[in-house]
Amino acid sequence: MTERLDVAVLQRRLAEFAAARDWEQYHTPKNLAAALSVEASELVEIFQWLTPEQSEGVMRDPDTAPRVADEVADVLAYLLQFCEVLGIDVLAALAAKIERNERRFPVPEGP
């Protein structure tokens, strides 16, 4: 039976993975923020010299698609670990940010 994939389950699995390897000592906010930046840069590197059209087709390329998915997974993993260490509810933070942006950038009224 497969575990339900939600944020809490994934965060627990990441924490268990780190604990089994005694890596928690390295998972400070500073180190996790740096690792997140590195992984995001690795994602950017895939797209660095592509045209806009080429970038839109990366997931159709059987060599590139798995690389993109892996880097996305790495970014999300470090972000979830960062939030766990700092006690941030990532979904609540995102919902609050969307609400602030909706107030800050209202839909323009028609002519």
Residue pairs with C-beta under 8 A, 6 or more apart in sequence:
3 9
3 13
7 80
7 90
7 91
10 77
10 80
11 80
11 81
11 83
11 84
14 77
14 80
14 81
14 84
15 24
15 81
15 84
18 24
18 27
18 81
27 81
27 85
28 85
29 82
29 85
29 86
32 78
32 81
32 82
32 85
33 82
35 78
36 75
36 78
36 79
36 82
39 71
39 74
39 75
39 78
40 75
42 71
42 74
43 68
43 71
43 72
43 75
46 58
46 64
46 67
46 68
46 71
47 55
47 58
50 58
58 64
58 65
58 68
59 65
59 68
79 90
80 90
82 88
83 89
83 90
83 93
